[in-house]
Amino acid sequence: MDPEIGFLYIYGMTEQSKTLPLTFHQLISNLGPLALLAGVWDGSKGHDIAPSDDRGSEENHYRERMTFKPFGPVNNHEQTLFGLRYSTTAWRLGEEDSFHEELGYWLWDPKEKQVMRCFMIPRGVTVLAGGKVEEGAKEFVLSAVAGSPIYGICSNPFLDREFKTVRYELRIGLEEKNVLVYDETSFLKIKGREDLFEHRDRNHLQRIASEV
């Protein structure tokens, strides 16, 4: 399988022509609820509540660009997944340098009706979040919990000790055909604080391209 374009197996064909590259529209048709995310999105209504340098709280307003590129299939023996290559970059309003980035994959398992979001943050954190989603859903909720063997969170030693992410929750969906809305919270156990800090990000983004 070429991971960039994907292949479709056609029974009854010769050995030389058993695989045909999937078109963009064929990939979209296999993405289930993730099909609504495909493309490039941009929005400048981002609102971030994050830990400050003194371990208090600060607010940031930001612009963000997200890219979702279809790929697949991926075969784990009997399991077949289709997905989106994913990246996002965020800039505080009025600043040229980004303050946040993510890279990863969104995956759809049609048999189990599971949506998965696996991504890395260049602070030494990885997250695999997931949840059950119906194929035609326009909005869905995913979560991850530190220590879970299924949908979990891993951090580097410093963050695990000082700013441990114990839970992650995401609600994402379409407000209109080309308007994407999300609200996500990372629950942090910050050393020296009794309560959990709710690191919350939310934004409205407009689709500026349907294909990547």
Residue pairs with C-beta under 8 A, 6 or more apart in sequence:
1 7
1 19
1 73
1 74
1 75
2 21
3 71
4 71
5 21
5 22
5 71
6 21
6 22
6 26
6 27
6 70
6 71
6 72
6 73
6 82
7 19
7 20
7 21
7 22
7 73
8 19
8 20
8 21
8 22
8 26
9 18
9 19
10 17
10 18
10 19
10 20
22 30
22 72
24 70
24 211
27 70
27 71
27 72
27 82
28 35
28 38
28 70
29 35
30 72
30 73
30 82
30 108
30 110
31 38
31 70
31 72
31 82
31 83
31 84
31 108
32 82
32 108
32 110
32 115
32 133
32 135
33 108
33 115
33 133
33 134
33 135
33 136
33 137
33 138
33 140
34 68
34 82
34 83
34 84
34 106
34 107
34 108
34 115
36 138
36 173
36 174
37 68
37 84
37 106
37 172
37 180
38 68
38 69
38 70
38 84
38 210
38 211
38 212
39 67
39 68
39 207
39 208
39 209
39 210
39 211
39 212
40 65
40 66
40 67
40 68
40 207
40 208
40 209
40 212
41 64
41 65
41 66
41 67
41 68
41 180
41 205
41 206
41 207
41 208
42 63
42 64
42 65
42 66
42 205
42 206
42 208
43 63
43 64
43 180
43 203
43 204
43 205
43 206
44 62
44 63
44 64
44 93
45 203
45 204
46 60
46 61
46 62
46 63
46 64
46 90
46 201
46 202
46 203
47 59
47 60
47 61
47 62
47 200
47 201
47 202
47 203
48 59
48 60
48 61
48 62
48 90
48 100
48 200
48 201
49 57
49 58
49 59
49 198
49 199
49 200
49 201
50 57
50 58
50 59
50 60
50 199
51 57
51 58
51 163
51 188
51 190
51 197
51 199
52 58
55 190
55 192
55 193
57 197
60 92
60 99
61 92
61 93
62 90
62 91
62 92
62 93
62 99
62 100
62 203
63 90
63 91
63 93
64 88
64 89
64 90
64 91
64 203
64 205
65 88
65 89
66 86
66 87
66 88
66 180
66 205
67 85
67 86
67 87
67 88
67 212
68 84
68 85
68 86
68 106
68 212
69 84
69 85
69 86
69 212
70 82
70 83
70 84
71 82
71 83
71 84
71 85
72 81
72 82
72 83
73 80
73 81
73 82
74 80
74 81
74 82
74 83
74 107
75 81
79 109
79 111
79 112
80 109
80 110
80 111
81 107
81 108
81 109
82 107
82 108
82 110
83 105
83 106
83 107
83 108
84 105
84 106
85 105
86 102
86 103
86 104
86 105
86 106
86 117
86 119
87 101
87 102
87 103
87 104
88 100
88 101
88 102
89 98
89 100
89 101
90 98
90 99
90 100
90 101
91 97
91 98
91 99
92 99
100 121
101 121
101 122
102 119
102 120
102 121
103 119
103 120
104 117
104 118
104 119
104 120
105 116
105 117
105 118
105 119
106 115
106 116
106 117
107 115
107 116
107 117
107 118
108 114
108 115
108 116
109 115
109 116
110 135
112 132
113 132
113 133
113 134
113 135
114 130
114 131
114 132
114 133
115 130
115 131
115 133
115 140
115 142
116 128
116 129
116 130
116 142
116 151
117 127
117 128
117 129
117 130
117 142
117 170
118 126
118 127
118 128
118 129
119 126
119 127
120 126
121 127
123 156
123 159
124 155
124 156
124 158
124 159
125 153
125 154
125 155
125 156
125 159
125 165
126 153
126 154
127 144
127 152
127 153
127 154
127 165
127 168
128 144
128 151
128 152
128 153
129 142
129 143
129 144
129 151
129 168
129 170
130 142
130 143
130 144
130 150
130 151
131 140
131 141
131 142
131 143
131 151
133 140
137 173
138 173
138 174
139 171
139 172
139 173
139 174
140 171
140 172
140 173
141 169
141 170
141 171
142 151
142 169
142 170
142 172
143 151
143 167
143 168
143 169
143 170
144 151
144 152
144 153
144 167
144 168
145 151
145 152
145 153
145 166
145 167
145 168
146 152
146 153
146 155
146 164
146 165
146 166
146 167
153 165
153 166
153 167
153 168
155 163
155 164
155 165
159 165
161 191
162 190
162 191
163 188
163 189
163 190
163 191
164 188
164 189
165 186
165 187
165 188
166 187
166 188
166 189
166 196
167 186
167 187
168 184
168 185
168 186
168 187
169 184
169 185
169 187
170 182
170 183
170 184
171 182
171 183
171 184
172 180
172 181
172 182
172 183
172 184
173 180
173 181
173 182
174 180
174 181
175 181
175 204
178 206
178 207
179 204
179 205
179 206
179 207
180 204
180 205
180 206
180 207
181 202
181 203
181 204
181 205
182 201
182 202
182 203
183 200
183 201
183 202
184 200
184 201
184 202
185 198
185 199
185 200
185 201
186 198
186 199
186 200
187 196
187 197
187 198
187 199
188 196
188 197
188 198
188 199
189 196
189 197
190 197
